[in-house]
Amino acid sequence: MPQHVHTPQYGKPLAVLTSLFFMWGLITSLNDILVPHLKGVFSLSYVQAALVQFSFFTAYFIVSLPAGRLVQACGYQRGIVAGLCTAGIGCLLFYPAAASLSYPAFLGALFVLAAGITVLQVAANPYVTRLGPAKTASSRLNLTQAFNALGTTVAPLLGAMLILVDSHDGAVAEASAVQLPYLVLAGLLFAIAVVFALLRLPAIKDEHPQQAVAAGEVVRHSVWQYRHLVLGAVAIFVYVGAEVGIGSFLVSLMEQPDIGGLNQADAGRLLAVYWGCAMVGRFLGSVVMRHVAASKVLACNALLSVLLIAVAVLCGGKLAMYSLLAVGLCNSIMFPTIFSLALNGLGRFTSAGSGVLCMAIVGGALMPLLQAALADSLGLLLSFVVPLLCYLFIFYYGVAGHKPRHTTPDLALATS
């Protein structure tokens, strides 16, 4: 069927879905503000502060597979509504956490919030890839993820203004600075859930096994039999770990006198450049990948990330700060591109594959923790070697690891 037939049918749902991508981008990026904020409130080490990201991204590992089964059973739309409501409850839990001045309570609230975001990711990402031709799935997902990056760009600005405020009333006043922002977020999430519950979105179903065979695909009995999906999960693991690690420690790095010499609020505002570059890159990437193979763009961006981090670690000073901020531009297309390449040709296993990929987002919990351990022992700047190694694997995935095996050419995305 010609592509122009799909445009009027899927244009409206794609436009509505952008609100989801914006919201979870904003919420996830606020963690980069919470890390230095709670580090100061509770006098934490880098490893202890990294538990913010650990608690948030561990939810992806625990909740993703059940979320995949939920979405497979009740459909993409109901899965989205369930995710929004769960995330809203997580935001509400920030209020008692701040009132009790309890770091474990903050971590628990983050876990519940992330559980809701996990369900959203499992439902919305594959839904976007299915709303149109497979050949343009990467471009389509990059476009919607650009609004995710808009949320991650706005979050540090809001967080620096509302959360990273100097208070002379002690730790209780500093902790309570998170209450109003997260109450507002809860209200927005519940409102969007109501809207999605009332919308009439296209019902997209995964192919049945016999349809896959008719199309020429080798019969698979498990989602784990797709090598390019498994390698894609590893790529998602290291990508999210690298992106979150850089975002989590950039504010602290820019505060150091020999790097940026900025105060915490100014460093928080400058962090918006890191996420803003990702936003610009995703809009550009959605256009570029209509003409250039997604895998080639992925490999080039990963290689440039390696070079930028190497310059930062070797040179130090303000050059290190600006080099690491520029990595945001390279990050731009990575997550949606890896995601769509990994789901290519999965047919009836698409929902389960999405669950596996979202489970791999646990890299955002583990890799920053490793980087934090290096920061405490070897120094903060040297710890950025961890994301450098992550981008090396992504380069491999873009060059070779993404290629599906035993599928006919018409089932694969353009990879050359």
C-alpha positions as CSV (number, residue, x, y, z in Angstrom):
1,M,0.0,0.0,0.0
2,P,1.5,3.4,-0.9
3,Q,2.8,5.5,2.0
4,H,0.5,8.4,1.3
5,V,-2.5,6.3,2.3
6,H,-1.0,5.9,5.8
7,T,-0.4,9.7,6.4
8,P,-4.0,10.8,7.1
9,Q,-4.7,7.7,9.1
10,Y,-1.7,7.9,11.5
11,G,-0.9,11.6,11.5
12,K,-3.3,12.4,14.4
13,P,-2.3,9.6,16.7
14,L,1.3,10.3,16.2
15,A,0.7,14.0,17.1
16,V,-1.1,12.9,20.3
17,L,1.6,10.5,21.3
18,T,4.2,13.4,21.3
19,S,2.7,14.5,24.7
20,L,3.8,11.2,26.2
21,F,7.3,11.5,24.9
22,F,7.6,15.0,26.2
23,M,6.3,14.1,29.7
24,W,8.6,11.2,30.4
25,G,11.6,13.1,29.0
26,L,10.9,15.9,31.4
27,I,10.5,13.5,34.4
28,T,13.6,11.5,33.5
29,S,15.8,14.5,33.1
30,L,14.7,16.0,36.4
31,N,16.7,13.2,38.0
32,D,19.8,15.0,36.9
33,I,18.7,17.9,39.1
34,L,17.7,15.6,41.9
35,V,21.2,13.9,42.1
36,P,23.1,17.1,43.1
37,H,20.2,18.4,45.1
38,L,19.7,15.4,47.3
39,K,23.5,14.9,47.5
40,G,23.6,18.3,49.2
41,V,20.5,17.8,51.4
42,F,21.6,14.4,52.8
43,S,25.5,14.9,52.5
44,L,25.9,11.9,50.2
45,S,28.9,10.5,48.4
46,Y,28.8,10.1,44.6
47,V,27.8,6.5,45.0
48,Q,25.0,7.2,47.4
49,A,23.7,10.0,45.2
50,A,23.8,7.7,42.2
51,L,21.2,5.6,44.0
52,V,18.7,8.1,42.6
53,Q,19.3,6.8,39.1
54,F,19.7,3.3,40.4
55,S,16.2,3.3,42.0
56,F,14.7,4.9,38.9
57,F,16.2,2.7,36.2
58,T,16.0,-0.6,38.2
59,A,12.3,-0.3,37.7
60,Y,12.8,-0.8,34.0
61,F,14.5,-4.1,34.7
62,I,11.8,-5.4,37.1
63,V,8.7,-4.0,35.4
64,S,9.5,-4.2,31.6
65,L,8.6,-7.9,30.9
66,P,5.4,-7.8,33.0
67,A,4.6,-4.5,31.1
68,G,5.2,-6.2,27.8
69,R,2.7,-9.0,28.8
70,L,0.2,-6.3,30.0
71,V,0.4,-4.4,26.7
72,Q,0.1,-7.7,24.7
73,A,-3.0,-8.6,26.7
74,C,-4.9,-5.3,26.8
75,G,-3.4,-3.3,23.9
76,Y,-1.3,-0.3,23.4
77,Q,-3.9,2.3,24.4
78,R,-4.9,0.8,27.8
79,G,-1.2,0.2,28.5
80,I,-0.5,3.9,28.0
81,V,-3.3,4.8,30.4
82,A,-2.1,2.4,33.1
83,G,1.5,3.8,32.8
84,L,0.3,7.4,33.1
85,C,-1.7,6.6,36.3
86,T,1.2,4.7,37.9
87,A,3.6,7.5,37.1
88,G,1.1,10.0,38.6
89,I,1.0,8.0,41.9
90,G,4.8,8.0,42.0
91,C,4.9,11.8,41.7
92,L,2.4,12.1,44.5
93,L,4.7,10.1,46.8
94,F,7.4,12.8,46.6
95,Y,5.3,15.0,49.0
96,P,5.4,12.6,52.0
97,A,9.1,11.8,51.2
98,A,10.0,15.4,51.5
99,A,7.9,16.0,54.6
100,S,9.6,13.0,56.4
101,L,13.1,14.1,55.2
102,S,13.7,10.4,54.2
103,Y,16.2,9.5,51.5
104,P,14.8,5.9,51.2
105,A,11.3,7.4,50.8
106,F,12.6,9.5,47.9
107,L,14.1,6.4,46.3
108,G,10.8,4.5,46.7
109,A,8.8,7.3,45.1
110,L,11.3,7.3,42.2
111,F,10.8,3.5,41.7
112,V,7.0,3.8,41.5
113,L,7.3,6.8,39.1
114,A,9.7,4.8,36.9
115,A,7.5,1.8,36.9
116,G,4.8,3.9,35.2
117,I,7.3,5.4,32.8
118,T,8.4,1.8,31.9
119,V,4.8,0.8,31.0
120,L,4.6,4.0,28.8
121,Q,7.9,3.1,27.1
122,V,6.8,-0.5,26.4
123,A,3.5,0.6,24.9
124,A,4.4,3.9,23.1
125,N,7.7,3.1,21.4
126,P,6.6,0.0,19.5
127,Y,3.2,1.7,18.8
128,V,5.0,4.5,17.0
129,T,7.1,2.0,14.9
130,R,3.9,0.2,13.8
131,L,2.0,3.4,12.8
132,G,3.4,3.3,9.3
133,P,5.9,1.6,6.9
134,A,8.8,-0.3,8.5
135,K,11.3,1.5,6.3
136,T,10.6,4.8,7.9
137,A,10.2,3.5,11.5
138,S,13.5,4.9,12.7
139,S,12.7,8.3,11.2
140,R,9.2,8.3,12.8
141,L,10.4,7.3,16.2
142,N,13.2,9.9,16.1
143,L,10.6,12.6,15.3
144,T,8.4,11.6,18.3
145,Q,11.6,11.2,20.5
146,A,12.5,14.8,19.6
147,F,9.6,15.9,21.8
148,N,11.0,13.6,24.4
149,A,14.3,15.6,24.1
150,L,12.3,18.8,24.4
151,G,11.1,17.6,27.8
152,T,14.7,16.7,28.8
153,T,15.8,20.2,27.8
154,V,13.0,22.0,29.7
155,A,13.5,19.9,32.9
156,P,17.0,21.3,33.9
157,L,15.8,24.8,33.4
158,L,12.7,24.2,35.6
159,G,14.6,22.2,38.1
160,A,17.3,24.9,38.5
161,M,14.7,27.5,39.0
162,L,12.3,25.5,41.3
163,I,14.6,22.9,43.1
164,L,18.2,24.1,43.0
165,V,17.5,27.1,45.2
166,D,19.6,28.3,48.1
167,S,17.8,28.0,51.4
168,H,18.8,29.3,54.8
169,D,16.2,27.3,56.6
170,G,18.0,24.0,56.6
171,A,17.6,20.6,55.0
172,V,13.8,20.4,55.5
173,A,13.2,23.5,53.4
174,E,15.6,22.3,50.7
175,A,13.9,18.9,50.6
176,S,10.4,20.5,50.4
177,A,11.5,22.3,47.2
178,V,10.5,19.2,45.2
179,Q,7.0,19.0,46.5
180,L,5.2,21.5,44.3
181,P,6.9,20.6,41.0
182,Y,6.0,16.9,41.5
183,L,2.5,17.7,42.5
184,V,2.0,19.6,39.3
185,L,3.5,16.7,37.3
186,A,1.1,14.3,39.0
187,G,-1.8,16.5,38.0
188,L,-0.6,16.7,34.4
189,L,-0.1,12.9,34.2
190,F,-3.6,12.1,35.5
191,A,-5.1,14.7,33.1
192,I,-3.3,13.1,30.1
193,A,-4.5,9.7,31.3
194,V,-8.1,10.8,31.1
195,V,-7.5,12.2,27.6
196,F,-6.0,8.9,26.4
197,A,-8.7,6.9,27.9
198,L,-11.3,8.9,25.9
199,L,-9.4,8.9,22.6
200,R,-10.1,6.5,19.7
201,L,-6.7,5.4,18.5
202,P,-6.0,2.9,15.7
203,A,-5.8,-0.7,17.0
204,I,-2.5,-2.2,15.9
205,K,-2.0,-5.9,16.4
206,D,1.1,-8.0,16.0
207,E,1.2,-10.5,13.2
208,H,0.3,-14.1,13.9
209,P,2.9,-16.8,13.3
210,Q,1.3,-18.0,10.0
211,Q,1.4,-14.4,8.6
212,A,5.1,-14.2,9.4
213,V,5.8,-17.5,7.6
214,A,3.8,-16.3,4.6
215,A,6.0,-13.2,4.4
216,G,9.1,-15.5,4.3
217,E,10.3,-15.1,7.9
218,V,11.9,-18.1,9.6
219,V,9.6,-19.4,12.4
220,R,10.9,-18.4,15.9
221,H,9.5,-19.7,19.2
222,S,11.1,-17.1,21.5
223,V,11.9,-13.5,21.3
224,W,15.4,-14.4,22.5
225,Q,16.1,-16.2,19.2
226,Y,16.5,-12.8,17.4
227,R,20.2,-12.0,17.6
228,H,19.8,-8.4,16.5
229,L,17.3,-7.9,19.3
230,V,19.6,-9.3,22.0
231,L,22.5,-7.2,20.8
232,G,20.1,-4.2,20.5
233,A,19.2,-4.8,24.2
234,V,22.9,-4.6,25.1
235,A,23.2,-1.4,23.0
236,I,20.2,0.1,24.8
237,F,21.8,-0.9,28.2
238,V,25.1,0.8,27.5
239,Y,23.5,3.8,25.7
240,V,21.1,4.7,28.6
241,G,24.0,4.1,31.0
242,A,26.2,6.5,29.1
243,E,23.6,9.2,28.6
244,V,22.4,9.1,32.2
245,G,26.0,8.9,33.6
246,I,27.0,12.0,31.7
247,G,23.8,13.9,32.6
248,S,24.1,12.9,36.3
249,F,27.6,14.1,36.9
250,L,27.9,17.0,34.5
251,V,26.5,19.5,37.1
252,S,29.1,18.3,39.7
253,L,31.9,18.4,37.1
254,M,31.0,22.0,35.9
255,E,31.1,23.1,39.6
256,Q,34.7,22.1,39.9
257,P,37.1,25.1,39.9
258,D,39.5,23.5,37.4
259,I,36.6,22.7,34.9
260,G,33.8,25.3,34.9
261,G,33.9,27.0,38.3
262,L,30.1,27.4,38.2
263,N,27.6,27.5,41.1
264,Q,25.1,24.7,41.2
265,A,22.2,26.7,39.8
266,D,24.2,28.0,36.8
267,A,25.5,24.5,36.2
268,G,22.0,23.1,36.3
269,R,20.8,25.6,33.7
270,L,23.8,24.9,31.4
271,L,22.9,21.2,31.6
272,A,19.9,22.2,29.4
273,V,22.4,22.6,26.5
274,Y,23.3,18.9,26.8
275,W,19.6,17.9,26.4
276,G,18.9,20.7,24.0
277,C,21.5,19.3,21.6
278,A,19.7,16.0,21.7
279,M,16.4,17.7,20.8
280,V,17.9,19.5,17.8
281,G,19.7,16.3,16.7
282,R,16.5,14.3,16.8
283,F,14.6,16.7,14.6
284,L,17.5,16.7,12.2
285,G,17.9,12.9,12.4
286,S,14.2,12.3,11.5
287,V,14.9,14.1,8.2
288,V,18.4,12.7,7.6
289,M,17.3,9.1,8.1
290,R,14.8,9.4,5.3
291,H,17.7,9.5,3.0
292,V,20.6,7.9,4.8
293,A,20.5,4.4,6.4
294,A,19.7,4.6,10.1
295,S,22.5,2.2,11.0
296,K,25.1,4.4,9.3
297,V,23.9,7.5,11.2
298,L,24.0,5.5,14.4
299,A,27.6,4.4,13.9
300,C,28.8,7.9,13.0
301,N,27.3,9.4,16.0
302,A,28.7,6.8,18.3
303,L,32.2,7.3,16.9
304,L,32.0,11.0,17.4
305,S,30.9,10.5,21.0
306,V,34.0,8.4,21.7
307,L,36.2,11.2,20.2
308,L,34.5,14.0,22.2
309,I,34.8,12.1,25.6
310,A,38.4,11.3,24.8
311,V,39.1,15.0,24.3
312,A,37.4,15.8,27.6
313,V,39.3,13.3,29.6
314,L,42.7,14.1,28.1
315,C,42.4,17.9,28.0
316,G,40.3,18.8,31.0
317,G,39.3,22.5,31.7
318,K,36.5,24.3,29.9
319,L,37.2,22.2,26.8
320,A,36.2,19.1,28.7
321,M,32.9,20.8,29.8
322,Y,32.0,21.9,26.3
323,S,33.0,18.5,24.8
324,L,30.8,16.6,27.1
325,L,27.9,19.0,26.5
326,A,28.3,18.4,22.7
327,V,27.9,14.6,23.3
328,G,24.2,15.4,23.7
329,L,24.0,16.1,19.9
330,C,25.5,12.7,19.2
331,N,23.1,11.0,21.7
332,S,20.1,12.5,19.8
333,I,19.2,9.7,17.5
334,M,20.7,6.7,19.4
335,F,17.8,5.4,21.5
336,P,15.0,5.5,18.9
337,T,17.4,4.2,16.2
338,I,18.6,1.3,18.3
339,F,15.0,0.6,19.4
340,S,13.6,0.5,15.9
341,L,16.5,-1.5,14.4
342,A,16.2,-4.0,17.2
343,L,12.4,-4.5,16.7
344,N,12.8,-4.9,12.9
345,G,11.2,-8.1,11.7
346,L,9.9,-9.4,15.1
347,G,6.3,-9.7,14.0
348,R,4.2,-11.2,16.7
349,F,7.1,-10.8,19.1
350,T,7.1,-7.0,18.8
351,S,5.5,-6.3,22.2
352,A,7.7,-8.9,23.9
353,G,10.8,-7.4,22.2
354,S,9.8,-4.0,23.3
355,G,9.7,-5.3,26.9
356,V,13.2,-6.8,26.5
357,L,14.5,-3.5,25.2
358,C,12.9,-1.5,28.0
359,M,14.3,-4.0,30.5
360,A,17.7,-3.1,29.2
361,I,17.2,0.5,30.2
362,V,18.4,-0.8,33.6
363,G,21.8,0.3,32.2
364,G,20.8,3.7,33.6
365,A,20.9,2.2,37.1
366,L,24.1,0.3,36.8
367,M,26.5,2.2,34.6
368,P,26.2,5.5,36.5
369,L,26.8,3.5,39.7
370,L,30.0,2.2,38.2
371,Q,31.0,5.7,37.1
372,A,30.2,7.0,40.6
373,A,32.6,4.4,42.1
374,L,35.3,5.5,39.8
375,A,34.6,9.1,40.6
376,D,35.0,8.5,44.3
377,S,38.2,6.6,43.8
378,L,40.0,8.0,40.8
379,G,38.3,11.4,40.2
380,L,35.2,12.7,38.5
381,L,36.7,13.6,35.1
382,L,38.4,10.2,34.7
383,S,35.2,8.4,35.4
384,F,33.8,9.5,32.0
385,V,35.9,6.7,30.5
386,V,32.8,4.5,31.4
387,P,30.5,6.2,28.9
388,L,33.3,6.2,26.3
389,L,33.5,2.4,26.4
390,C,29.7,2.3,26.1
391,Y,29.7,4.2,22.9
392,L,32.3,1.9,21.4
393,F,29.8,-1.0,21.6
394,I,27.1,1.2,20.1
395,F,29.5,1.9,17.2
396,Y,29.8,-1.9,16.7
397,Y,26.0,-2.3,16.7
398,G,25.6,0.4,14.1
399,V,28.2,-1.3,11.9
400,A,27.3,-4.9,12.2
401,G,25.3,-6.0,15.2
402,H,21.9,-4.6,14.0
403,K,21.6,-6.8,11.0
404,P,18.7,-9.3,11.2
405,R,19.5,-12.9,10.3
406,H,17.2,-15.3,8.3
407,T,14.8,-12.6,7.2
408,T,13.8,-11.7,3.7
409,P,15.0,-8.3,2.4
410,D,11.5,-6.8,2.4
411,L,11.2,-7.4,6.1
412,A,14.4,-5.5,7.0
413,L,15.0,-1.8,7.3
414,A,17.4,-0.3,4.9
415,T,20.8,-0.9,6.5
416,S,23.2,-0.1,3.7
